[in-house]
């Protein structure tokens, strides 16, 4: 079974877990080129019929994708699984590795112990036999272990696995109002308006259209990469369910 990671931010992971996000869009690379007699993708000319089959998505129905998001180690103790914290404050035990990953897992776990211990020492915490740490002044503070980027999350740290149920290709602006809502767009608190993203990571005002809100969210992530809403790129529409 095809099993690969996919990058999510913490907010989108929350939307999936809440059931508000059941599909995602990813830019098709390379982009099809418009010709007088149709579209060209690599060495294939097409119109629209059977487009998804012609473009041959690398992500297919039945595949599994596991989400990568920001994370850190927040607890470690001999003989116990590492504790993992996510940006939304959720803490869970690190999952076990599959048999084929046991060597990598053991090496990774040792590295996490070393780095997390060093983080605590550098922050001025006092160690008891390099296992338990406390603040010497007795004031409780947040644990000073480093936050790690999504891309460095191994599979056993992920809290979210997705099963792909459908894949199709379409132009970005073809998204419907219903699909925009199923892409994780949320309503403002105590309002019928949809959150409107003004710039990356910040919602500033409401809109009556989830599609309009989605377009701003899309641009906050993809415009600087050359795939703005206005450019209307071809995208994979990937529908999924949580495993």
C-alpha positions as CSV (number, residue, x, y, z in Angstrom):
1,X,0.0,0.0,0.0
2,X,1.2,3.5,-0.9
3,X,2.0,5.2,2.5
4,X,3.6,8.6,2.4
5,X,3.6,11.8,4.6
6,X,1.7,15.0,3.8
7,X,2.4,18.4,5.3
8,X,-0.4,20.0,7.4
9,X,-0.4,22.9,9.8
10,X,-1.9,22.4,13.2
11,X,-5.1,24.3,12.4
12,X,-5.8,22.0,9.4
13,X,-5.1,18.9,11.5
14,X,-7.7,20.2,14.0
15,X,-10.1,20.7,11.1
16,X,-9.7,17.1,10.0
17,X,-10.1,15.7,13.5
18,X,-13.2,17.8,13.9
19,X,-14.7,16.5,10.7
20,X,-14.6,19.9,9.0
21,X,-11.9,19.0,6.4
22,X,-12.5,16.0,4.2
23,X,-10.6,17.1,1.1
24,X,-7.4,18.9,0.1
25,X,-6.0,20.4,-3.1
26,X,-2.4,20.1,-4.2
27,X,-0.8,21.7,-7.3
28,X,-0.2,19.4,-10.2
29,X,3.4,19.4,-11.2
30,X,4.4,20.1,-13.9
31,X,1.4,22.2,-14.9
32,X,-0.5,21.3,-18.1
33,X,0.1,23.7,-21.0
34,X,-2.7,25.2,-23.0
35,X,-2.3,24.7,-26.8
36,X,-4.7,25.6,-29.7
37,X,-6.0,22.0,-29.9
38,X,-6.2,21.3,-26.2
39,X,-4.0,20.9,-23.1
40,X,-0.6,19.2,-23.1
41,X,0.8,17.5,-20.0
42,X,4.2,16.0,-20.5
43,X,3.8,14.2,-23.9
44,X,0.0,13.8,-23.7
45,X,-2.6,16.0,-25.4
46,X,-6.0,16.0,-23.6
47,X,-9.3,18.0,-23.4
48,X,-11.2,17.2,-20.2
49,X,-12.7,13.7,-20.7
50,X,-10.7,11.2,-18.6
51,X,-8.4,13.9,-17.4
52,X,-7.6,12.3,-14.1
53,X,-6.6,9.0,-15.7
54,X,-4.5,10.8,-18.3
55,X,-2.6,12.8,-15.7
56,X,-1.9,9.7,-13.5
57,X,-1.9,11.1,-10.0
58,X,0.8,9.7,-7.7
59,X,-1.8,9.7,-4.9
60,X,-4.5,7.2,-5.7
61,X,-7.7,5.8,-4.2
62,X,-6.8,3.4,-1.4
63,X,-3.5,5.1,-0.6
64,X,-2.7,6.1,3.0
65,X,-1.3,9.5,3.9
66,X,-0.1,10.4,7.4
67,X,0.0,14.0,8.5
68,X,3.2,15.9,9.4
69,X,2.8,19.0,11.7
70,X,4.9,21.0,14.2
71,X,5.8,19.0,17.3
72,X,8.3,18.5,20.2
73,X,9.3,16.0,22.8
74,X,7.9,17.1,26.2
75,X,8.5,14.0,28.4
76,X,11.0,11.1,28.5
77,X,11.6,8.5,31.1
78,X,13.5,5.1,31.0
79,X,11.3,2.3,29.8
80,X,8.4,4.5,28.8
81,X,7.4,5.9,25.4
82,X,8.3,9.5,24.7
83,X,5.6,12.1,25.2
84,X,4.9,14.2,22.2
85,X,3.3,17.7,22.2
86,X,1.6,19.4,19.3
87,X,1.1,23.1,18.8
88,X,-2.6,22.9,19.9
89,X,-1.4,21.7,23.3
90,X,-2.4,18.0,22.8
91,X,0.1,15.6,24.4
92,X,0.2,11.9,23.6
93,X,2.6,9.0,23.8
94,X,4.8,8.3,20.8
95,X,3.5,5.4,18.8
96,X,5.6,2.3,18.3
97,X,7.5,1.7,15.1
98,X,6.8,-1.1,12.6
99,X,9.2,-4.0,12.7
100,X,11.0,-2.7,9.6
101,X,11.6,0.6,11.4
102,X,12.9,-0.6,14.7
103,X,16.5,0.3,14.1
104,X,15.7,3.8,12.9
105,X,13.3,4.2,15.8
106,X,15.9,3.2,18.4
107,X,18.4,5.7,16.8
108,X,15.8,8.4,16.7
109,X,14.7,7.9,20.3
110,X,18.3,8.1,21.5
111,X,18.8,11.3,19.6
112,X,15.6,12.8,21.1
113,X,16.8,11.9,24.6
114,X,20.2,13.6,24.0
115,X,18.7,16.8,22.4
116,X,15.9,17.2,24.9
117,X,18.3,16.7,27.8
118,X,20.6,19.3,26.4
119,X,17.7,21.7,25.8
120,X,16.8,21.5,29.5
121,X,20.4,22.0,30.7
122,X,20.9,25.0,28.4
123,X,17.8,26.6,29.8
124,X,19.2,26.4,33.3
125,X,17.2,23.4,34.6
126,X,18.8,21.2,37.2
127,X,19.1,17.5,36.5
128,X,18.7,14.6,38.8
129,X,20.9,11.8,37.3
130,X,20.1,13.2,33.8
131,X,16.6,11.8,34.1
132,X,14.4,14.3,36.0
133,X,14.7,18.0,35.6
134,X,13.4,20.9,37.7
135,X,13.8,24.7,37.9
136,X,16.2,25.6,40.7
137,X,14.2,28.7,41.8
138,X,11.1,26.5,42.2
139,X,9.0,28.5,39.7
140,X,7.0,26.4,37.3
141,X,7.7,27.1,33.6
142,X,7.0,25.6,30.3
143,X,9.4,22.8,29.4
144,X,12.2,24.3,27.2
145,X,12.5,21.5,24.6
146,X,12.8,22.7,21.0
147,X,9.8,22.8,18.6
148,X,10.5,20.9,15.4
149,X,9.2,21.7,11.9
150,X,6.6,19.5,10.3
151,X,9.0,18.1,7.7
152,X,11.0,16.4,10.5
153,X,8.1,14.5,11.9
154,X,8.6,10.7,11.6
155,X,5.6,8.4,11.0
156,X,5.5,7.2,14.6
157,X,5.0,10.7,15.9
158,X,2.0,11.5,13.6
159,X,-1.4,11.5,15.3
160,X,-3.4,11.5,12.0
161,X,-3.6,8.9,9.2
162,X,-5.8,9.4,6.2
163,X,-7.3,6.9,3.7
164,X,-7.6,8.4,0.2
165,X,-11.2,7.7,-1.1
166,X,-11.1,9.7,-4.4
167,X,-8.8,11.7,-6.6
168,X,-9.6,14.0,-9.5
169,X,-8.0,16.8,-11.5
170,X,-9.5,20.2,-12.0
171,X,-8.8,23.9,-12.3
172,X,-8.5,25.6,-8.9
173,X,-11.3,28.1,-9.4
174,X,-13.7,25.2,-10.2
175,X,-14.1,24.5,-6.5
176,X,-17.7,24.7,-5.4
177,X,-19.1,26.4,-2.3
178,X,-19.6,22.9,-0.7
179,X,-16.1,21.8,-1.5
180,X,-14.7,25.0,0.0
181,X,-16.5,24.2,3.2
182,X,-15.2,20.7,3.1
183,X,-11.6,22.0,2.7
184,X,-11.5,23.2,6.4
185,X,-12.8,26.7,6.0
186,X,-14.5,27.6,9.3
187,X,-17.1,30.1,10.4
188,X,-16.4,33.0,12.6
189,X,-17.5,32.7,16.3
190,X,-21.2,33.3,16.8
191,X,-21.6,34.4,13.2
192,X,-22.8,33.0,9.8
193,X,-19.8,34.6,8.1
194,X,-16.8,32.5,7.0
195,X,-13.3,33.4,8.3
196,X,-11.4,35.3,5.7
197,X,-7.6,35.0,5.6
198,X,-5.8,38.3,5.0
199,X,-2.3,36.9,5.2
200,X,-0.6,33.7,6.3
201,X,-1.8,32.5,9.6
202,X,-4.2,35.4,10.4
203,X,-8.0,35.7,9.9
204,X,-9.2,39.2,10.1
205,X,-12.7,39.6,8.8
206,X,-15.7,37.6,7.6
207,X,-17.2,36.8,4.2
208,X,-20.5,35.3,3.2
209,X,-18.8,32.9,0.8
210,X,-16.7,29.9,1.9
211,X,-15.2,29.9,-1.6
212,X,-14.0,33.5,-1.3
213,X,-12.5,32.6,2.1
214,X,-10.8,29.6,0.6
215,X,-9.3,31.7,-2.2
216,X,-7.6,34.0,0.3
217,X,-6.3,31.1,2.4
218,X,-5.0,29.5,-0.8
219,X,-3.1,32.7,-1.8
220,X,-1.6,33.0,1.7
221,X,0.1,29.6,1.2
222,X,0.6,29.3,-2.6
223,X,0.8,32.8,-4.2
224,X,4.4,33.3,-3.4
225,X,5.2,29.9,-5.0
226,X,3.7,31.1,-8.3
227,X,0.3,29.3,-8.0
228,X,-2.1,32.1,-7.0
229,X,-5.9,31.9,-7.1
230,X,-5.9,34.3,-10.0
231,X,-3.5,32.1,-12.1
232,X,-6.1,29.3,-11.7
233,X,-3.6,26.3,-11.7
234,X,-4.5,22.7,-12.3
235,X,-4.8,20.9,-8.9
236,X,-5.4,17.4,-7.6
237,X,-8.5,17.2,-5.5
238,X,-7.9,14.5,-2.9
239,X,-10.8,13.3,-0.8
240,X,-10.1,11.3,2.3
241,X,-11.4,9.8,5.5
242,X,-9.6,9.4,8.9
243,X,-8.3,6.0,9.7
